[in-house]
Every structure is written in C-alpha cells, then in structure tokens.
Amino acid sequence: MRKGPWKSTPNAVYEINYHFVWSTKYRRSVLVPPIDETLKKVLAQTADEHGYEMLGMEVMPDHVHIFLSAPPAVSPAIIVKILKGTSARRLFTAHPPLKRQLWGGHLWNPSYYVGTAGHVSAETIKRYIEEQKTHADFDSPSESSRRSGDRTGPS
C-alpha cells in the first residue's frame, strides 16, 4: 500500500500532475456526442498504454481538459504530442465524417496549455528552501558532511 501521494520509478520518487488544455482546429465545435465519448475512451486508453495516470478529464465541444500524472522522465511536450496525435488518428478512423468538418483534415490546434500541480504549494516549497540554510547552521559536523555529499549509506 502506498503511504502518500507519491509514485515511483526505478530512479525517482515523484508527484507530478499536469493540467493540459487544447482546442480543436479553428475552435470548431465538433466534439459532440458520440464523438466526445469516443474521445474520452481513446484518451484514457492512450494514457494507460503510456503509463500516465488519468486524474480527470472533460471534453467540451471545442476543447479538452486533462489532468494527469506522469513520470519525470517524460516531458509535457511529449505527453501532449502522444495524446493529441493518437486521439486524432483514432477519432478520424472511428468517425470518418469528422475529417470533412475540418479544413485541411487536422483535428487539433497546434498549441496547448500546460500547468503543474502537486501536493504542496509553491509558497511552501520556497519557504522550505529558504529555511534549509538556517537548519544547516545548527546541524552537527557529521550531518553537515552528509549533506555536502559524503554519503556512506541511505539517508
């Protein structure tokens, strides 16, 4: 059982949550039933296939909101490229008339928004970093040497 919100890979313990938003080409309102339901399934399946944890999703007629967690080795640009590319191909295959509704046959606008969210606020992290120097001044010499890189075991 996990003892916190953290996830791990062989090389990292992390809690990275991304909020992505992107729109359809020309903001066309084409993500309507039954296309919206197909899109939700495709995005959830694609996220699962790539090891991303889908935390939330909403499909509007002309844009998509996704909240997901992914390992730190995967950049947000790669995540959105995979989600947008895979979803466009699968939607065009499942709903052929969709391609005719969009000039040039592109489903998504090339731009997107990404923001991050974690367990603690940015202010908490800033305060923690600022307080490190104060706490280090009161440490014993052995503790200070461990912090500076002379690690002989796990901390």
C-alpha positions in Angstrom: 0.0 0.0 0.0 1.2 3.5 -0.9 1.9 5.8 2.1 1.3 9.1 0.4 0.5 10.7 -3.0 3.9 9.8 -4.4 4.6 7.4 -7.3 8.0 5.9 -8.2 10.1 4.6 -11.0 13.4 2.8 -10.5 15.2 6.1 -10.5 12.7 8.6 -9.0 10.0 9.2 -6.5 7.6 11.8 -7.8 4.3 13.6 -7.7 3.9 15.5 -10.9 0.4 16.3 -12.1 -0.2 18.2 -15.3 -3.3 20.1 -16.4 -3.5 20.2 -20.2 -5.9 22.1 -22.3 -6.1 22.2 -26.1 -8.7 23.1 -28.7 -9.9 21.8 -32.0 -8.6 23.4 -35.1 -10.5 26.7 -35.8 -12.3 26.1 -32.4 -14.9 24.1 -34.4 -17.5 22.6 -32.1 -17.1 19.0 -33.3 -16.6 17.2 -30.0 -20.2 16.4 -29.6 -22.0 13.0 -29.0 -21.0 10.3 -29.9 -17.5 11.7 -30.8 -16.9 13.1 -27.2 -17.4 9.6 -25.7 -15.1 8.0 -28.2 -12.5 10.7 -27.4 -12.7 10.1 -23.7 -12.2 6.4 -24.2 -9.3 7.0 -26.6 -7.5 9.4 -24.2 -8.0 7.2 -21.2 -6.7 4.2 -23.1 -3.7 6.1 -24.6 -2.7 7.4 -21.1 -2.9 3.9 -19.7 -0.8 2.5 -22.5 1.9 5.0 -21.8 1.9 4.7 -18.0 0.2 8.1 -17.3 -2.4 8.2 -14.5 -5.5 9.9 -15.7 -6.8 12.0 -12.7 -9.5 13.9 -14.5 -10.8 14.7 -18.0 -13.6 16.9 -19.5 -14.4 17.1 -23.2 -16.1 20.3 -24.3 -17.5 20.8 -27.9 -14.4 22.8 -28.9 -11.7 21.9 -26.4 -10.3 19.3 -23.9 -9.2 19.5 -20.3 -7.0 16.7 -19.0 -5.5 16.3 -15.5 -2.9 13.5 -15.4 0.2 12.3 -13.6 3.3 11.2 -15.5 6.9 10.2 -14.6 9.5 12.9 -14.6 11.4 11.3 -17.5 8.5 12.2 -19.8 8.3 15.9 -20.8 4.9 17.6 -21.0 5.6 18.3 -24.8 5.9 14.5 -25.4 2.8 13.7 -23.4 0.6 16.2 -25.3 2.1 15.1 -28.6 1.2 11.5 -27.9 -2.3 12.3 -26.6 -3.2 14.7 -29.5 -1.7 12.6 -32.3 -3.1 9.3 -31.2 -6.6 10.7 -30.5 -6.8 12.4 -33.9 -5.9 9.3 -35.7 -8.3 7.1 -33.8 -11.1 9.6 -34.0 -10.8 10.0 -37.7 -10.8 6.2 -38.1 -13.9 5.8 -35.8 -15.8 8.8 -37.2 -14.8 9.4 -40.9 -17.2 12.4 -41.4 -15.3 14.3 -38.8 -12.3 14.8 -41.1 -14.6 16.6 -43.6 -15.8 19.0 -41.0 -12.3 20.4 -40.5 -10.4 22.3 -43.2 -7.2 20.5 -44.1 -8.1 17.4 -42.1 -6.4 18.5 -38.8 -8.4 17.8 -35.6 -6.3 19.8 -33.1 -4.9 23.3 -33.0 -1.1 23.0 -32.7 -0.9 25.0 -29.5 -1.8 23.9 -25.9 -1.7 25.0 -22.3 0.1 23.0 -19.6 0.3 23.8 -15.9 1.6 21.7 -13.0 0.1 20.9 -9.6 1.5 18.9 -6.7 0.8 18.1 -3.1 2.2 21.3 -1.7 2.0 25.0 -2.8 4.8 26.9 -4.4 4.9 29.1 -1.3 5.6 26.1 0.9 8.4 25.0 -1.3 10.0 28.4 -1.4 9.8 28.6 2.4 11.3 25.1 2.8 14.3 26.0 0.5 14.9 29.3 2.3 14.9 27.6 5.7 17.5 25.0 4.6 20.4 27.3 5.3 19.1 28.1 8.8 18.6 24.4 9.7 22.1 23.5 8.3 23.8 26.0 10.6 22.6 24.1 13.6 23.5 20.6 12.4 26.3 18.6 13.8 29.5 18.3 11.7 28.6 14.7 10.7 25.2 15.9 9.5 26.7 18.7 7.5 29.2 16.4 5.8 26.4 14.0 4.8 24.5 17.0 3.2 27.6 18.0 1.3 27.8 14.7 -0.4 29.8 12.4 1.9 27.1 9.8 2.0 28.0 6.4 3.1 24.5 4.9 3.1 20.9 5.7 2.6 19.5 8.7 4.4 
